[in-house]
Amino acid sequence: MTGITYVRGDATAPRGEGVKLIVHCCNDMGGWGRGFVLALSRRWPEPEAAYRRWYRERADNDFGLGAVRFVQVEPYVWVANLVGQRGIRTGAAGVPVRYEALEAGLRQVAVRAAELDASVHMPRIGCGLAGGSWDRVEPLLTGELVSRGLAVTVYDHG
């Protein structure tokens, strides 16, 4: 028992009552155009606009691996843009996902979710285009979110 609820569905339409925080994994090079971000952009323009501005102004802010920006998209729905991957391609350094960056970002998500009294919703972050292994990501969710009493729902699309 992981304490994580798994459902089939769309993470951009989170289930349940109360405040919801949708978490997804972004790259560290300003790219937004493939994977789950397309579903986010179809539903709300704000997360993409915030990410692009954050990247563009990175010389003067905290943009980088492990950083998170929270964007309110509806009265009870927030999106967490979590920078958890180095680049966008698998290469000599391996797959783009950086587990330590995901873990650091999830720590920030836990704090914000507690402040908002929010449940946490996400696709299998870091495991699509970022190339990660759910066997390595799931324990990060358990350690950083579930252990703090946060309700976590993971959506498998299709």
N, C-alpha and C positions, 0 to 999 in steps of 0.2 A: 504494500500500500504506500503510494508516494504522496498522497494528499493533493494530487493534481487531478482535476477532472478533464477527461478527454472526450471531445464531441466531434461529430461531423458537422461542418458548417463553415460559415464565413466569419472570420475574426473581426471584420469591419462592421459586423452586426452582432455585437456581444450580447449574450443572454443574461437574464437575471434582472434584479431590481437594484436601485441605488446607483452610486457613482461607479463608472467603469473606466479603467486605464488600459488602453491597448498598447502593447509593447512590440516593437519590431527592431530588427538589426539593420543598421546603415553601414555604408563603407566610409573610409576616411579620405576619399578623393573627390567628393562632391558629386558623385554620380547618382542619379535618381532616374530610373527608367526601365528597370526589369524586376520581375518577381513581385513580392507582396506590395511594394510601394505603388505599383500600378493600381491595385485595388483601393489603396488608401486615397490616391489622387482622384480616382473616379468618384469617390464618395465625398471627399473634402479637399479643398485646395490648400488649406492652412498648413498641414504638416510639410508638404513639399516646399512651400514658400519659406517657411521657418528654417528648414534644413538648408536650403540654398543660400539664404541670407547668413545663417550661422557659418557656413563654409566660406562664403565670400568675405566675411569679416573676421576670419579665423586668426589673423595676426593680432587682433585685439580682444580675443575671447578664449574660452576653454575648449574649443573644438579639438577633438583628437580621440584616440582610442580610449574607451571606457567612459566617455562623457555622454550626458543625456540632456536633451531638451524636451520639455513638456509643453504640449500645445493643446489648448482647449478647443474642441471642435463642435461641441453641443453643450447645453447646460449641464449634463451629467456624463459627458464622455470626453476623455482626454486621450491624446496619443503621445507615447514616449518614443522619440527618435534617439535610439541608443547606438552609438558608434562602436560596433563590435567586430568589424572586419577590416583588414589591411588590404587595400586595393580591391580588385574585382576578379582576378584570375588566379588559378592555381599555377604555381611556378616552383622555382628552386626552394623557396621558403615554405612550400606546402600550400594547403588550402587557405583561402582568405580569412576565415573565421579566426578570431583570437579569443580563446576561452577566458583568459585573464581579464580581457576588456569586457566581455559579457558579464563576468562575475562582478567587476567593479561597477558596471552600469546597473546591474540588478540590485546592488546594494542601495544605489540612489533611488531606484524604482520603489524599493521597499519603504524607504523613508517617505517618499511622496505619496504612495498609496495609503500609508498609515495616516498622513496629514489629511488626505481627502476622504478617509474612510471608504476607500475604493476596493473593488475586486479587480484582479489582474487578468487580462485576456491577451492571447497571442497565437500566432501560428507557431510552428516548430522553429523558433528563432535560431539563426545561425546554421540551419541544416539544409537550406535550399541552395541558392546560388553561392552562398558562403562556404559550402562544402563540409560543414561540420557533422559530427556524429551525435545523434540524440542520446546515446549512452553516456556522453560526456556533458551534454547540456542539461539533461533532466536533473542530475544531482545539484547543479548550480541553482536551479529553480527551487529545489527542495531546501537547500542550505540557506539561500538568501531570502526567499519569499515565504514558503510554506512553514518553515521553522519559526517565522515571526507571526504566524497565525493568519496570514493573508490567503484569501480564496483565489486559486489560480485555475484558469480554464485554458486548455490548449485545443486549438481548432485544426482539424484535418479537413482540408477542402475537398469537395467532390463526393 
